[in-house]
Amino acid sequence: MDTTPPLTQRERVILAHLALPLTLGEIASSLYVTRNTVKSQVRSIYLKLGVADREGALHVGRAWGLVPEGLGSPDDDDGPRKADVPRPAVQTSTR
């Protein structure tokens, strides 16, 4: 039985981005969505993980293996890198 929180693939991408020193607006820009979209997804993540803030979400995310160890950790000498964050699959239009 899988007891991992039921996050969507997009929520998992957002959660990984929360480990970076980026604002919600910067996360939105990097994912080509609006800040309000990211804000809504972050609220959903917090609710599903039972946390109230970014730090809590990252703590639970690391415990469940949803956020790579060391990504965004204060003891990371080089700091987190965008290359460490999973990128969403790009959907192309056939129109």
Secondary structure, 3 states (H helix, E strand, C coil): CCCCCCCCHHHHHHHHHHCCCCCHHHHHHHHCCCHHHHHHHHHHHHHHHCCCCHHHHHHHHHHCCCCCCCCCCCCCCCCCCHHHCCCCCCCCCCC
